[in-house]
Amino acid sequence: MTRLTITHETRYSYERPVAFGPQRLLLRPRDSHAVRVVEASLSVSPGGQTRWVFDAFGNCVCLFTPEGLSDHLTIVSRLVIDRYPAPLADLQPDNPHTAMPIVYPVEDRVALSPFITPALEDPDGAVFRWAAGRLASNHEPALDFLLRLNRAIHDGFEYRPRDEEGVQAPAETLRLRSGTCRDFAWLMVESLRWLGYAALFVTGYVNSGGMRGAGATHAWCEVFLPGLGWTEFDPTNGIAESADLIRVAVSRRPQEAAPVSGLIIGDPGRARLVARVDVTPQVVPAAA
């Protein structure tokens, strides 16, 4: 078990005061066998009413509406979590199936259908051809293929942090051979869907300061495998099922997993966004 403290600060500054509509915050992990929330606090300025709900994906969502006019919006989430790793090397799937085609039981396929269907068109087949070209054979175990695809993105694409919001289309990432963590995650998600896999876009945090994506929100991919369930793959760092990944939210498309989204009312003039994430390991005292 690893105990981590996480501070996520988001600060918007505006040239002129504005009013605010509802804000949707995805900042808190859901308790599970892999993550236990020990402490959690949320500070906001200006103040306003907050309400916590679970969305359709089971994510913890804070619905927040700031009150009055303000030239800034500040949101600070502080967490202490216990992370329980499940190393992929220790897993022995009873039913690994093959990489092409992956076979899901009928009862699973009904639930997984939205995550098997690609969200974007692939008019010239570039994304499908690229993904299919990573296959060693049609009888390769799915897990072997996924680990190699994960590594291929890490090794074959240049990581370039980008402050602008939004995610590149997978075909654009293939053309540029570069991108951010969210671009690489989205490329892997959509590539796998074109091959018939159920895949999710994941946002959260990464523990180690030596990894790509540290110091900000991070993005990776989850794939559903018979016998293993939802399994994490981080193509930005070339890792899978790592204790360094702290999952906060999952979605079918990247725009549904933004940490902070909402409306402002009025003309803000020049606006500035500063976001910072600090993930720090904590020493857990030994039991008496």
N, C-alpha and C positions, 0 to 999 in steps of 0.2 A: 504494500500500500504506500502511496506517495501523497503527502499533504501539500496543497498548493494554495497560495494567496493570489488572487487575481483582481487587479484594479483596471477598470475600463472607463476612460474619461472621453466624453464627446462634448466639444464646445463649439457652438455656432456664434459668430459675432456679426452683427448687422450694422450698416451705416445709419439706418433709421429704425425707430421702434416699430414693431409689427405685432399683430395678434396671431394667435395660434389655433389651428384646428386640432383634431385628435392626432395623437402620436402613437405609433406602434413600436414597442421595444422588445427585441429578442436578445436578452442579455443573460438569462439565467438557465443553467442546465436543468433537466428534469432528473430527479433522483432515480437511480437504477442500480443494477448489480455492478455496474462499472464506475459510476460516479455517485458520491454521497455529498449533498450540500450540508456543510457543518454550520456555516454562518452566511448570511446574505443581507446586504443593505443597499438601498437605492436613494441617492440624493439628487434632487432636481431644483433648478432655478430658471425661471420663476416657478413658484409652487402651483399645485393644482391637484385635482382628484386623480387617484390611480385605482385601477382594478385589474386583478390577475385572472386570466382565463387560459384554458388549453385550446389551441387551434385544431384544425382538421388533421394535422400531422402529429398531434400530441405534444407540440412545443409549448413551453411556458411563455406566455405573452403578457406583457404589462401594457394596458391601455391607459394612456395618460393625456390629459388635456390641460395645458398650462393656462393660468388665469391672467387676465389683464394684458397690457402692452409691455414689450421689453425689447431692448436692443441686443439681447443675447438669449441663448438657450443652452443650459449646461446640464448634462446627465452624467452622473458618476455611479457606476456599479462596483461594489466591493464584495468579493466572495472568498470564502475559505471552503475548499472541497477536498475530499479524499478520493483519490483515483486508484481504482483497482484494475491493474493491467491483466489482459488475457492474451498472452503471447501466441501469435499465430503458429509458431513452430511446435507448440504443444498440442495443437488440434489435429485429430485424426478423423476426418469426415467419413461417415459410413456410406455416403452416397455422393461421391464427387461428380458423377456424370462426365460428360465431355464438353469441350469448349464450343463445338459447333455440331449440332445445336445444343444449347443448354435446355434441359427438360425440367419443368416445374410440375409438381402434382396439380391436379385440377383445382383443388381447394385453395392452394397458394396462388395459382394463376389468376383467379378471380380478384383477389385482393391486390395482386401485384400489377395488374393490367395497366393502370395509369403510369407506372414507372418503367414499363417496358416500351411504351409508345414514345418515340422521339418527340420532343417539343418543337423542333425546327425542321424545315424541309432541307433535303440534301440534293438539290436539283441535278447536279452533275455527278453525284455519287462519290465525291472526293472523300468525305468522312468515312463512308462505308468501306471504300477501297483501302484507305489507310489502316483502318482497324482490322479488316480481314487480312491485310498483308502482314500483320504481326503474328498470325497463327502459324505454328509449326506444322500442325496436321489437324485433321478433323477429329482425331481420337486423343488429342492431348487433354489431360485433366484440366478442368476449368481453373483450378487454383493456380496451377503452373502458368497458364496463359495470362491470368490477371496480374500475377506478380511480375511477369515479363513486360506486359503492357505498361504497368505502373512505372517500371524502371526505364522503359523506352522513352516516356515523356520526360522523366527526370534527366536522363542522359542526353537526349536529342534536342531539347529546347532550351533557349536562354531565358533565365528568370530576370524579368525587368519590373520592379515595383512601379505602380502607376497610381497617382493620387486621384485621378478622375473617376467618377462613379461609372458603373456599368461593367458589362462583361463582353469580351469579344465573342463573336460567333465562332464555333469550332473550325469552320473552314478558313476563317481569317487567322486563327492561331496556327493552323497548318501552313498557311501561306507565309506568315511572318517568321515562323519557327521560334517565337518568343512570346512571353506574356507574364501575367501575374499568377498567383496561386489560384484565384477564382477562374482565370482563363483555362488553366491546366485541368482543374477539377471539372469544369464544364465540358471540355474536350473529351475527357475520359467518360463522363456520364453519357453524353450523347453518342459517342462511338460505340459504347457497350449496348446501348438501346438498339442501335441499328443491327447489332448481332443477336438480338433477342434476349439480352440480360435485363433484369430489373435493377435500376440504379437510381440513387438519390444524390442531390447536391447537399453538402454538409457545410455548416459554418460553425466556428468556435475559436479556440485558441490553441497555440502550440507552446509547449513548455520551454524547450531549450533555446537559449539565446543564440546558439550556434546554428540554428536551423533557419531556412528561408521562411519568411512569414512571421517571424517573431517581432514583437513590438506593435502588432496590429491584429485585427481580426484575421483569421485564417480560413481557408476553404479546402475541402477534399471531397472524396467520393465514397459512398457506401454501395456495395453490391450484394444482392441476395443470392445465397448459394444453398442448394439443398443439403441438409445436414449441418450447415454452419450458420444459417440465418444471415442477418445483415452484417457485413464484414467491411472494415475500414481500409481504404487505400488512399495514400497521400502521394500523388504523382509529383508534387512540387519538391518533396524531400526524398522520394523513392522508398517510403516506409509503409508498412501495413500493420494494422492492429497494434499500434504503439501506445505505450503509456503516456507519451508526450502529447498526444492529441486529446483535447478536452472538448467534447461535442456539446454544442449549445442548441442548434436547431437543424432540422432537415427540411427539404422542400423539393418539389418537382422541378422548379426553375429558379435560377439565382435571384431574380427580383423579388421572390417571395421570402427570401431569407435575409434581407437587409437588417442589420442590428438596430437601426433607428430609421423610421420612415414616418412621414406625416405631412401636414399642411401648414403653411404660413399664410396669413391674410394681410395684404397690403404690399407696398413696394419697399423692400429692404435696402435698396441701393446696393452698394458693394457688400458682399457677404464673404465670410471666411470660416472654414471648418478646420478644426484641429482635433484629431482623434489619437489616443495613445492607449496602449495595452501593456500592462506589466504583469508577468507571471513569475512568481518567486517560490521556489521550494521552501518548505517550512519543516523544522525539526519537530517530530512528534515525541513528547516525553514517554519514556518507557513506563509501563504499568507497574505500580508499586507491588 
